[in-house]
Amino acid sequence: MRASTTLCLCLLLVLFFTSTPAQNLNWFSFDADFIKAQYAPDSAIGKIKARHFDRAKSVHSVECGGNDGEIHIGILLKDVDLPDSQSPISAPFGKESEWGIVTELPNAKLAKGVAALDRLQNKPITFEGYFRVWDEGHSVGKVHPSNPHHVFEVHPAWGFSGEGGVRFSRPDLVNSIAGFAGYGRSKFSIVLKEISDGTSPRVFQNNGRLHLGIMKAENFYQLPVKIKRIKAVTGGHELTMDVFSSNTFATLLYKDLAGITVTGSPTDKKFKVGDKTFILGFFSVNLRKALNISSGAGAAAEARSARNAVEFFVFGPALRSAVKTCSRMEEDL
């Protein structure tokens, strides 16, 4: 980690957080060299190495919100194994000792991933999955070893490997979550309007950092979509989708949202051009796309809309009716 820059980055973020613009964005920064080195040109699917991790005590229950059948695995910034030139991935806000990243094994009770994780406790590990960047509110508040302050996740993390021949690779776990419901139109319409208006997310870059301003929003959503185009990308496929207000597909809300599926998942080859379907997943900002968009914007006043960097990672078909609220908190962090 480049310690000489940490104080400046913290002060910069304090300025952003205490003087947010009218659109009420939270600002986070990410190492540009990390993005260039670790992101594929066409995909946010990749790998992250760690020297140490802390997993949650148990797998989340299944209902809605953070109770999504996954298991949290926390990694502090100091334990992310990257060259100094690519560190830190995301600049700490507040106490550096509480800032990190999180990886999440999906549908974690359906395989022996937790047991395999335990074989690598206190050993180097490499996680494989989707690089998710979203502000769910985990940058502030109470922290746990398995859930440090963060906005960068490997989520879902369907694979990992380490010493002693330990290798776990189950992209088939990236699937609809039985018994789970995401948020519906009352929530996703707000997010899509902010994106469409160019209000959130917004980006600029300077001093080797990509700065991302983004609204705080929820985790999983359920979207009624029509598939317009499908193309192969590194590790999966990118779907071009139109989003509608309901599963009657009568009122168009948003055009050309990028949907992401992973190779080996039950959903990856399920869709065809022209399909109208109701999907479960979550929003993310692809930092490689955002970095390209931000080229030439060197200050907050020059920040650009990163609408075309927004992706929706698809788990599978929605299995339950959407929810408007989810009162239960994440368990056993």
Short mmCIF file of the C-alpha atoms (twelve columns), coordinates in Angstrom:
data_MODEL
# 
_entry.id   MODEL 
# 
loop_
_atom_site.group_PDB 
_atom_site.id 
_atom_site.type_symbol 
_atom_site.label_atom_id 
_atom_site.label_alt_id 
_atom_site.label_comp_id 
_atom_site.label_asym_id 
_atom_site.label_seq_id 
_atom_site.Cartn_x 
_atom_site.Cartn_y 
_atom_site.Cartn_z 
_atom_site.pdbx_PDB_model_num 
ATOM 1   C CA . MET A 1   0.000   0.000   0.000   1 
ATOM 2   C CA . ARG A 2   1.268   3.445   -0.843  1 
ATOM 3   C CA . ALA A 3   1.219   4.873   2.673   1 
ATOM 4   C CA . SER A 4   2.301   8.341   1.556   1 
ATOM 5   C CA . THR A 5   -0.985  8.792   -0.280  1 
ATOM 6   C CA . THR A 6   -3.327  7.391   2.354   1 
ATOM 7   C CA . LEU A 7   -3.705  10.589  4.396   1 
ATOM 8   C CA . CYS A 8   -4.386  12.654  1.285   1 
ATOM 9   C CA . LEU A 9   -6.954  10.133  0.065   1 
ATOM 10  C CA . CYS A 10  -8.717  10.099  3.417   1 
ATOM 11  C CA . LEU A 11  -8.842  13.913  3.489   1 
ATOM 12  C CA . LEU A 12  -10.161 13.952  -0.067  1 
ATOM 13  C CA . LEU A 13  -12.910 11.508  0.810   1 
ATOM 14  C CA . VAL A 14  -13.833 13.461  3.936   1 
ATOM 15  C CA . LEU A 15  -14.272 16.506  1.689   1 
ATOM 16  C CA . PHE A 16  -16.488 14.510  -0.677  1 
ATOM 17  C CA . PHE A 17  -18.603 13.024  2.090   1 
ATOM 18  C CA . THR A 18  -19.111 16.317  3.888   1 
ATOM 19  C CA . SER A 19  -19.873 18.386  0.793   1 
ATOM 20  C CA . THR A 20  -21.942 16.062  -1.369  1 
ATOM 21  C CA . PRO A 21  -23.792 17.740  -4.219  1 
ATOM 22  C CA . ALA A 22  -27.549 18.098  -4.498  1 
ATOM 23  C CA . GLN A 23  -27.888 14.618  -5.940  1 
ATOM 24  C CA . ASN A 24  -26.747 13.206  -2.578  1 
ATOM 25  C CA . LEU A 25  -23.918 11.046  -3.876  1 
ATOM 26  C CA . ASN A 26  -21.344 9.254   -1.762  1 
ATOM 27  C CA . TRP A 27  -17.861 9.358   -3.294  1 
ATOM 28  C CA . PHE A 28  -15.332 6.522   -3.300  1 
ATOM 29  C CA . SER A 29  -11.976 6.179   -5.030  1 
ATOM 30  C CA . PHE A 30  -10.249 3.207   -6.632  1 
ATOM 31  C CA . ASP A 31  -6.727  2.559   -7.877  1 
ATOM 32  C CA . ALA A 32  -6.556  3.044   -11.656 1 
ATOM 33  C CA . ASP A 33  -3.604  0.653   -12.030 1 
ATOM 34  C CA . PHE A 34  -5.597  -2.054  -10.245 1 
ATOM 35  C CA . ILE A 35  -8.505  -1.555  -12.617 1 
ATOM 36  C CA . LYS A 36  -6.281  -1.711  -15.707 1 
ATOM 37  C CA . ALA A 37  -4.424  -4.806  -14.475 1 
ATOM 38  C CA . GLN A 38  -7.194  -6.858  -12.879 1 
ATOM 39  C CA . TYR A 39  -10.273 -6.137  -14.993 1 
ATOM 40  C CA . ALA A 40  -10.666 -7.781  -18.385 1 
ATOM 41  C CA . PRO A 41  -11.313 -5.217  -21.143 1 
ATOM 42  C CA . ASP A 42  -14.867 -6.530  -21.589 1 
ATOM 43  C CA . SER A 43  -15.847 -7.955  -18.196 1 
ATOM 44  C CA . ALA A 44  -15.866 -7.491  -14.416 1 
ATOM 45  C CA . ILE A 45  -15.309 -11.227 -13.843 1 
ATOM 46  C CA . GLY A 46  -11.882 -11.897 -12.364 1 
ATOM 47  C CA . LYS A 47  -9.718  -13.065 -9.459  1 
ATOM 48  C CA . ILE A 48  -8.433  -11.496 -6.223  1 
ATOM 49  C CA . LYS A 49  -5.684  -12.869 -3.958  1 
ATOM 50  C CA . ALA A 50  -5.670  -12.481 -0.173  1 
ATOM 51  C CA . ARG A 51  -3.185  -13.275 2.586   1 
ATOM 52  C CA . HIS A 52  -5.894  -13.689 5.228   1 
ATOM 53  C CA . PHE A 53  -9.690  -13.726 5.452   1 
ATOM 54  C CA . ASP A 54  -12.414 -13.995 8.096   1 
ATOM 55  C CA . ARG A 55  -15.621 -15.800 7.275   1 
ATOM 56  C CA . ALA A 56  -18.989 -15.327 8.976   1 
ATOM 57  C CA . LYS A 57  -20.022 -17.752 11.689  1 
ATOM 58  C CA . SER A 58  -22.776 -19.217 9.554   1 
ATOM 59  C CA . VAL A 59  -24.528 -18.986 6.217   1 
ATOM 60  C CA . HIS A 60  -27.192 -16.278 5.953   1 
ATOM 61  C CA . SER A 61  -30.785 -17.337 6.247   1 
ATOM 62  C CA . VAL A 62  -33.004 -16.836 3.194   1 
ATOM 63  C CA . GLU A 63  -35.744 -14.240 3.001   1 
ATOM 64  C CA . CYS A 64  -34.864 -10.904 1.378   1 
ATOM 65  C CA . GLY A 65  -32.309 -8.096  1.592   1 
ATOM 66  C CA . GLY A 66  -29.083 -9.318  3.177   1 
ATOM 67  C CA . ASN A 67  -30.645 -12.642 4.155   1 
ATOM 68  C CA . ASP A 68  -29.690 -14.114 0.806   1 
ATOM 69  C CA . GLY A 69  -28.327 -17.579 1.524   1 
ATOM 70  C CA . GLU A 70  -24.710 -16.467 1.125   1 
ATOM 71  C CA . ILE A 71  -21.742 -16.393 3.467   1 
ATOM 72  C CA . HIS A 72  -19.712 -13.228 4.028   1 
ATOM 73  C CA . ILE A 73  -15.921 -13.411 3.867   1 
ATOM 74  C CA . GLY A 74  -14.095 -10.266 4.982   1 
ATOM 75  C CA . ILE A 75  -10.625 -9.177  3.848   1 
ATOM 76  C CA . LEU A 76  -8.943  -6.070  5.229   1 
ATOM 77  C CA . LEU A 77  -7.022  -3.801  2.853   1 
ATOM 78  C CA . LYS A 78  -3.694  -4.855  4.353   1 
ATOM 79  C CA . ASP A 79  -4.506  -8.495  3.563   1 
ATOM 80  C CA . VAL A 80  -5.373  -8.002  -0.115  1 
ATOM 81  C CA . ASP A 81  -2.403  -9.402  -2.035  1 
ATOM 82  C CA . LEU A 82  -1.618  -6.862  -4.755  1 
ATOM 83  C CA . PRO A 83  1.491   -5.022  -5.978  1 
ATOM 84  C CA . ASP A 84  2.039   -1.688  -4.225  1 
ATOM 85  C CA . SER A 85  1.306   0.077   -7.503  1 
ATOM 86  C CA . GLN A 86  -2.254  -1.317  -7.422  1 
ATOM 87  C CA . SER A 87  -2.988  -0.693  -3.737  1 
ATOM 88  C CA . PRO A 88  -5.236  0.106   -2.066  1 
ATOM 89  C CA . ILE A 89  -8.070  -1.142  -4.289  1 
ATOM 90  C CA . SER A 90  -10.395 1.408   -2.726  1 
ATOM 91  C CA . ALA A 91  -9.234  4.244   -0.508  1 
ATOM 92  C CA . PRO A 92  -10.184 3.908   3.151   1 
ATOM 93  C CA . PHE A 93  -12.776 6.262   4.572   1 
ATOM 94  C CA . GLY A 94  -12.476 6.664   8.322   1 
ATOM 95  C CA . LYS A 95  -10.346 4.087   10.094  1 
ATOM 96  C CA . GLU A 96  -8.049  2.300   7.657   1 
ATOM 97  C CA . SER A 97  -8.016  -0.720  9.978   1 
ATOM 98  C CA . GLU A 98  -11.782 -1.164  9.394   1 
ATOM 99  C CA . TRP A 99  -11.754 -0.842  5.582   1 
ATOM 100 C CA . GLY A 100 -11.489 -3.734  3.152   1 
ATOM 101 C CA . ILE A 101 -13.375 -5.853  0.651   1 
ATOM 102 C CA . VAL A 102 -15.880 -8.690  0.984   1 
ATOM 103 C CA . THR A 103 -16.346 -11.898 -0.983  1 
ATOM 104 C CA . GLU A 104 -19.619 -13.830 -0.897  1 
ATOM 105 C CA . LEU A 105 -20.184 -17.496 -1.721  1 
ATOM 106 C CA . PRO A 106 -23.706 -17.861 -3.212  1 
ATOM 107 C CA . ASN A 107 -26.278 -20.497 -2.234  1 
ATOM 108 C CA . ALA A 108 -23.688 -21.564 0.308   1 
ATOM 109 C CA . LYS A 109 -25.646 -24.427 1.897   1 
ATOM 110 C CA . LEU A 110 -25.876 -26.274 -1.417  1 
ATOM 111 C CA . ALA A 111 -22.214 -27.308 -1.556  1 
ATOM 112 C CA . LYS A 112 -19.171 -27.932 0.644   1 
ATOM 113 C CA . GLY A 113 -17.674 -24.498 0.135   1 
ATOM 114 C CA . VAL A 114 -17.635 -23.545 3.817   1 
ATOM 115 C CA . ALA A 115 -15.646 -26.666 4.729   1 
ATOM 116 C CA . ALA A 116 -13.200 -25.955 1.906   1 
ATOM 117 C CA . LEU A 117 -12.824 -22.367 3.118   1 
ATOM 118 C CA . ASP A 118 -11.923 -23.591 6.594   1 
ATOM 119 C CA . ARG A 119 -9.046  -25.629 5.156   1 
ATOM 120 C CA . LEU A 120 -7.523  -22.337 3.976   1 
ATOM 121 C CA . GLN A 121 -8.011  -20.306 7.142   1 
ATOM 122 C CA . ASN A 122 -4.830  -18.287 7.864   1 
ATOM 123 C CA . LYS A 123 -3.417  -19.326 4.481   1 
ATOM 124 C CA . PRO A 124 -3.158  -17.479 1.162   1 
ATOM 125 C CA . ILE A 125 -6.269  -17.784 -0.978  1 
ATOM 126 C CA . THR A 126 -7.427  -16.713 -4.440  1 
ATOM 127 C CA . PHE A 127 -11.114 -15.891 -4.987  1 
ATOM 128 C CA . GLU A 128 -12.810 -15.972 -8.372  1 
ATOM 129 C CA . GLY A 129 -16.042 -14.157 -9.117  1 
ATOM 130 C CA . TYR A 130 -17.748 -10.973 -10.194 1 
ATOM 131 C CA . PHE A 131 -16.218 -7.647  -9.126  1 
ATOM 132 C CA . ARG A 132 -19.221 -5.837  -7.695  1 
ATOM 133 C CA . VAL A 133 -19.107 -2.140  -6.772  1 
ATOM 134 C CA . TRP A 134 -22.232 -0.699  -5.142  1 
ATOM 135 C CA . ASP A 135 -23.082 1.424   -2.115  1 
ATOM 136 C CA . GLU A 136 -25.394 -0.621  0.112   1 
ATOM 137 C CA . GLY A 137 -24.379 1.397   3.174   1 
ATOM 138 C CA . HIS A 138 -21.490 -0.831  4.242   1 
ATOM 139 C CA . SER A 139 -19.000 2.055   4.114   1 
ATOM 140 C CA . VAL A 140 -20.200 3.261   7.533   1 
ATOM 141 C CA . GLY A 141 -21.660 1.805   10.708  1 
ATOM 142 C CA . LYS A 142 -20.696 -1.231  12.747  1 
ATOM 143 C CA . VAL A 143 -18.055 -3.554  11.338  1 
ATOM 144 C CA . HIS A 144 -17.420 -7.262  11.805  1 
ATOM 145 C CA . PRO A 145 -14.320 -9.267  10.799  1 
ATOM 146 C CA . SER A 146 -16.422 -10.845 8.032   1 
ATOM 147 C CA . ASN A 147 -17.921 -7.510  6.986   1 
ATOM 148 C CA . PRO A 148 -15.422 -4.625  7.112   1 
ATOM 149 C CA . HIS A 149 -16.383 -1.231  5.710   1 
ATOM 150 C CA . HIS A 150 -16.383 -1.658  1.948   1 
ATOM 151 C CA . VAL A 151 -17.932 -0.894  -1.421  1 
ATOM 152 C CA . PHE A 152 -15.916 -3.413  -3.472  1 
ATOM 153 C CA . GLU A 153 -16.988 -7.052  -3.371  1 
ATOM 154 C CA . VAL A 154 -16.229 -10.282 -5.166  1 
ATOM 155 C CA . HIS A 155 -19.905 -11.140 -5.281  1 
ATOM 156 C CA . PRO A 156 -20.849 -13.749 -6.169  1 
ATOM 157 C CA . ALA A 157 -17.570 -15.566 -5.494  1 
ATOM 158 C CA . TRP A 158 -18.219 -18.993 -6.948  1 
ATOM 159 C CA . GLY A 159 -14.641 -20.239 -6.713  1 
ATOM 160 C CA . PHE A 160 -11.480 -20.160 -4.629  1 
ATOM 161 C CA . SER A 161 -8.200  -22.042 -4.377  1 
ATOM 162 C CA . GLY A 162 -5.134  -22.274 -2.164  1 
ATOM 163 C CA . GLU A 163 -2.448  -24.439 -0.598  1 
ATOM 164 C CA . GLY A 164 -2.735  -28.190 -0.204  1 
ATOM 165 C CA . GLY A 165 -4.597  -28.668 -3.446  1 
ATOM 166 C CA . VAL A 166 -7.739  -26.947 -2.199  1 
ATOM 167 C CA . ARG A 167 -9.846  -25.890 -5.156  1 
ATOM 168 C CA . PHE A 168 -13.535 -25.053 -5.088  1 
ATOM 169 C CA . SER A 169 -15.254 -24.018 -8.323  1 
ATOM 170 C CA . ARG A 170 -19.054 -24.036 -8.465  1 
ATOM 171 C CA . PRO A 171 -20.430 -21.467 -10.917 1 
ATOM 172 C CA . ASP A 172 -23.594 -23.590 -10.925 1 
ATOM 173 C CA . LEU A 173 -24.325 -22.097 -7.472  1 
ATOM 174 C CA . VAL A 174 -24.971 -18.782 -9.210  1 
ATOM 175 C CA . ASN A 175 -28.663 -19.438 -9.548  1 
ATOM 176 C CA . SER A 176 -32.028 -18.262 -8.297  1 
ATOM 177 C CA . ILE A 177 -32.208 -18.354 -4.490  1 
ATOM 178 C CA . ALA A 178 -35.032 -20.610 -3.307  1 
ATOM 179 C CA . GLY A 179 -37.317 -18.769 -0.871  1 
ATOM 180 C CA . PHE A 180 -35.733 -15.375 -1.584  1 
ATOM 181 C CA . ALA A 181 -37.326 -12.177 -2.927  1 
ATOM 182 C CA . GLY A 182 -35.713 -8.996  -4.226  1 
ATOM 183 C CA . TYR A 183 -37.052 -5.457  -4.305  1 
ATOM 184 C CA . GLY A 184 -39.604 -4.533  -6.944  1 
ATOM 185 C CA . ARG A 185 -40.706 -1.493  -8.923  1 
ATOM 186 C CA . SER A 186 -41.073 0.842   -5.931  1 
ATOM 187 C CA . LYS A 187 -37.303 0.555   -5.457  1 
ATOM 188 C CA . PHE A 188 -35.772 -0.244  -8.853  1 
ATOM 189 C CA . SER A 189 -37.645 2.573   -10.590 1 
ATOM 190 C CA . ILE A 190 -35.832 5.079   -8.341  1 
ATOM 191 C CA . VAL A 191 -32.436 3.582   -9.171  1 
ATOM 192 C CA . LEU A 192 -33.153 3.486   -12.889 1 
ATOM 193 C CA . LYS A 193 -34.349 7.103   -12.914 1 
ATOM 194 C CA . GLU A 194 -31.124 8.268   -11.224 1 
ATOM 195 C CA . ILE A 195 -29.087 6.342   -13.778 1 
ATOM 196 C CA . SER A 196 -31.174 7.551   -16.729 1 
ATOM 197 C CA . ASP A 197 -30.991 11.180  -15.593 1 
ATOM 198 C CA . GLY A 198 -27.198 10.977  -15.291 1 
ATOM 199 C CA . THR A 199 -27.439 11.768  -11.581 1 
ATOM 200 C CA . SER A 200 -25.797 8.556   -10.367 1 
ATOM 201 C CA . PRO A 201 -23.223 7.186   -10.826 1 
ATOM 202 C CA . ARG A 202 -20.742 9.919   -11.804 1 
ATOM 203 C CA . VAL A 203 -16.982 9.614   -12.321 1 
ATOM 204 C CA . PHE A 204 -13.736 11.507  -12.768 1 
ATOM 205 C CA . GLN A 205 -10.066 10.559  -12.373 1 
ATOM 206 C CA . ASN A 206 -6.879  12.177  -11.108 1 
ATOM 207 C CA . ASN A 207 -3.650  11.282  -9.303  1 
ATOM 208 C CA . GLY A 208 -3.922  7.652   -10.356 1 
ATOM 209 C CA . ARG A 209 -7.395  7.217   -8.854  1 
ATOM 210 C CA . LEU A 210 -10.852 6.714   -10.297 1 
ATOM 211 C CA . HIS A 211 -13.403 8.656   -8.228  1 
ATOM 212 C CA . LEU A 212 -16.941 7.292   -8.233  1 
ATOM 213 C CA . GLY A 213 -19.951 9.183   -6.904  1 
ATOM 214 C CA . ILE A 214 -22.939 6.907   -6.334  1 
ATOM 215 C CA . MET A 215 -26.253 6.952   -4.514  1 
ATOM 216 C CA . LYS A 216 -26.892 4.548   -1.644  1 
ATOM 217 C CA . ALA A 217 -29.369 1.844   -2.651  1 
ATOM 218 C CA . GLU A 218 -30.542 -1.671  -1.863  1 
ATOM 219 C CA . ASN A 219 -29.040 -5.069  -2.651  1 
ATOM 220 C CA . PHE A 220 -31.147 -7.487  -4.754  1 
ATOM 221 C CA . TYR A 221 -33.867 -6.426  -7.182  1 
ATOM 222 C CA . GLN A 222 -36.322 -8.219  -9.468  1 
ATOM 223 C CA . LEU A 223 -36.640 -6.738  -12.955 1 
ATOM 224 C CA . PRO A 224 -39.098 -7.480  -15.780 1 
ATOM 225 C CA . VAL A 225 -36.868 -7.393  -18.875 1 
ATOM 226 C CA . LYS A 226 -36.823 -8.084  -22.592 1 
ATOM 227 C CA . ILE A 227 -33.572 -9.479  -24.012 1 
ATOM 228 C CA . LYS A 228 -32.487 -7.514  -27.098 1 
ATOM 229 C CA . ARG A 229 -28.920 -8.712  -27.743 1 
ATOM 230 C CA . ILE A 230 -26.482 -11.264 -26.317 1 
ATOM 231 C CA . LYS A 231 -22.700 -11.285 -26.687 1 
ATOM 232 C CA . ALA A 232 -19.923 -13.373 -25.178 1 
ATOM 233 C CA . VAL A 233 -17.545 -11.631 -22.739 1 
ATOM 234 C CA . THR A 234 -14.679 -12.895 -20.585 1 
ATOM 235 C CA . GLY A 235 -16.158 -15.412 -18.163 1 
ATOM 236 C CA . GLY A 236 -19.742 -15.212 -19.357 1 
ATOM 237 C CA . HIS A 237 -22.220 -13.235 -21.432 1 
ATOM 238 C CA . GLU A 238 -23.512 -9.692  -21.571 1 
ATOM 239 C CA . LEU A 239 -27.215 -9.243  -22.257 1 
ATOM 240 C CA . THR A 240 -28.635 -5.972  -23.564 1 
ATOM 241 C CA . MET A 241 -31.991 -5.628  -21.812 1 
ATOM 242 C CA . ASP A 242 -34.948 -3.260  -21.788 1 
ATOM 243 C CA . VAL A 243 -36.554 -2.917  -18.347 1 
ATOM 244 C CA . PHE A 244 -40.319 -2.621  -17.906 1 
ATOM 245 C CA . SER A 245 -42.494 -1.497  -15.018 1 
ATOM 246 C CA . SER A 246 -44.125 -4.904  -14.491 1 
ATOM 247 C CA . ASN A 247 -44.235 -8.421  -15.875 1 
ATOM 248 C CA . THR A 248 -47.031 -7.393  -18.228 1 
ATOM 249 C CA . PHE A 249 -44.200 -5.702  -20.215 1 
ATOM 250 C CA . ALA A 250 -46.490 -2.815  -21.146 1 
ATOM 251 C CA . THR A 251 -44.545 0.230   -19.891 1 
ATOM 252 C CA . LEU A 252 -40.870 0.680   -20.771 1 
ATOM 253 C CA . LEU A 253 -38.781 2.223   -17.956 1 
ATOM 254 C CA . TYR A 254 -35.183 1.913   -19.155 1 
ATOM 255 C CA . LYS A 255 -33.439 0.965   -22.383 1 
ATOM 256 C CA . ASP A 256 -30.257 -1.031  -22.936 1 
ATOM 257 C CA . LEU A 257 -29.262 -2.113  -19.430 1 
ATOM 258 C CA . ALA A 258 -26.280 -4.500  -19.486 1 
ATOM 259 C CA . GLY A 259 -27.053 -7.826  -17.812 1 
ATOM 260 C CA . ILE A 260 -24.208 -10.181 -16.861 1 
ATOM 261 C CA . THR A 261 -24.268 -13.984 -16.599 1 
ATOM 262 C CA . VAL A 262 -21.371 -16.302 -15.736 1 
ATOM 263 C CA . THR A 263 -20.239 -19.326 -17.738 1 
ATOM 264 C CA . GLY A 264 -21.278 -22.553 -16.025 1 
ATOM 265 C CA . SER A 265 -24.311 -21.112 -14.255 1 
ATOM 266 C CA . PRO A 266 -27.750 -22.557 -15.026 1 
ATOM 267 C CA . THR A 267 -28.805 -19.122 -16.268 1 
ATOM 268 C CA . ASP A 268 -25.906 -18.418 -18.614 1 
ATOM 269 C CA . LYS A 269 -27.327 -20.049 -21.732 1 
ATOM 270 C CA . LYS A 270 -30.976 -19.930 -20.733 1 
ATOM 271 C CA . PHE A 271 -31.853 -16.652 -22.434 1 
ATOM 272 C CA . LYS A 272 -32.597 -16.012 -26.101 1 
ATOM 273 C CA . VAL A 273 -32.984 -12.745 -27.981 1 
ATOM 274 C CA . GLY A 274 -36.620 -11.702 -27.717 1 
ATOM 275 C CA . ASP A 275 -37.253 -13.383 -24.352 1 
ATOM 276 C CA . LYS A 276 -39.429 -11.522 -21.873 1 
ATOM 277 C CA . THR A 277 -38.613 -12.640 -18.341 1 
ATOM 278 C CA . PHE A 278 -38.570 -11.644 -14.669 1 
ATOM 279 C CA . ILE A 279 -35.013 -11.827 -13.311 1 
ATOM 280 C CA . LEU A 280 -33.363 -11.692 -9.871  1 
ATOM 281 C CA . GLY A 281 -30.016 -9.959  -9.436  1 
ATOM 282 C CA . PHE A 282 -28.276 -6.753  -8.429  1 
ATOM 283 C CA . PHE A 283 -26.761 -3.571  -9.829  1 
ATOM 284 C CA . SER A 284 -23.040 -2.841  -10.005 1 
ATOM 285 C CA . VAL A 285 -20.637 -0.361  -11.570 1 
ATOM 286 C CA . ASN A 286 -18.023 -1.892  -13.857 1 
ATOM 287 C CA . LEU A 287 -14.879 0.063   -12.898 1 
ATOM 288 C CA . ARG A 288 -13.138 -0.639  -16.224 1 
ATOM 289 C CA . LYS A 289 -16.033 0.894   -18.136 1 
ATOM 290 C CA . ALA A 290 -16.171 3.757   -15.618 1 
ATOM 291 C CA . LEU A 291 -12.449 4.466   -16.000 1 
ATOM 292 C CA . ASN A 292 -12.838 4.716   -19.767 1 
ATOM 293 C CA . ILE A 293 -15.795 7.073   -19.385 1 
ATOM 294 C CA . SER A 294 -13.877 9.303   -16.956 1 
ATOM 295 C CA . SER A 295 -10.936 9.907   -19.325 1 
ATOM 296 C CA . GLY A 296 -10.437 13.661  -19.658 1 
ATOM 297 C CA . ALA A 297 -12.498 14.504  -16.560 1 
ATOM 298 C CA . GLY A 298 -9.895  15.506  -13.975 1 
ATOM 299 C CA . ALA A 299 -11.950 17.131  -11.221 1 
ATOM 300 C CA . ALA A 300 -15.269 16.722  -9.413  1 
ATOM 301 C CA . ALA A 301 -16.700 19.691  -11.327 1 
ATOM 302 C CA . GLU A 302 -15.999 17.780  -14.559 1 
ATOM 303 C CA . ALA A 303 -17.498 14.472  -13.386 1 
ATOM 304 C CA . ARG A 304 -19.379 12.555  -16.074 1 
ATOM 305 C CA . SER A 305 -22.367 10.276  -16.005 1 
ATOM 306 C CA . ALA A 306 -21.295 6.641   -15.783 1 
ATOM 307 C CA . ARG A 307 -24.647 5.345   -16.955 1 
ATOM 308 C CA . ASN A 308 -22.982 3.031   -19.475 1 
ATOM 309 C CA . ALA A 309 -20.828 1.481   -16.735 1 
ATOM 310 C CA . VAL A 310 -23.853 0.196   -14.804 1 
ATOM 311 C CA . GLU A 311 -24.475 -3.549  -15.000 1 
ATOM 312 C CA . PHE A 312 -27.085 -5.897  -13.570 1 
ATOM 313 C CA . PHE A 313 -25.644 -9.241  -12.482 1 
ATOM 314 C CA . VAL A 314 -28.235 -11.947 -13.147 1 
ATOM 315 C CA . PHE A 315 -28.657 -14.827 -10.700 1 
ATOM 316 C CA . GLY A 316 -31.688 -16.336 -12.406 1 
ATOM 317 C CA . PRO A 317 -35.462 -16.123 -12.721 1 
ATOM 318 C CA . ALA A 318 -37.302 -14.483 -9.827  1 
ATOM 319 C CA . LEU A 319 -39.047 -17.212 -7.842  1 
ATOM 320 C CA . ARG A 320 -41.198 -15.099 -5.499  1 
ATOM 321 C CA . SER A 321 -43.165 -11.872 -5.691  1 
ATOM 322 C CA . ALA A 322 -41.015 -8.793  -5.124  1 
ATOM 323 C CA . VAL A 323 -40.915 -7.049  -1.738  1 
ATOM 324 C CA . LYS A 324 -41.282 -3.345  -0.907  1 
ATOM 325 C CA . THR A 325 -39.500 -3.554  2.457   1 
ATOM 326 C CA . CYS A 326 -37.228 -6.005  4.220   1 
ATOM 327 C CA . SER A 327 -36.982 -5.365  7.945   1 
ATOM 328 C CA . ARG A 328 -34.715 -8.228  9.004   1 
ATOM 329 C CA . MET A 329 -31.013 -7.427  9.183   1 
ATOM 330 C CA . GLU A 330 -28.134 -9.583  7.984   1 
ATOM 331 C CA . GLU A 331 -27.358 -12.336 10.456  1 
ATOM 332 C CA . ASP A 332 -24.095 -13.762 11.796  1 
ATOM 333 C CA . LEU A 333 -21.796 -11.298 10.094  1 
# 
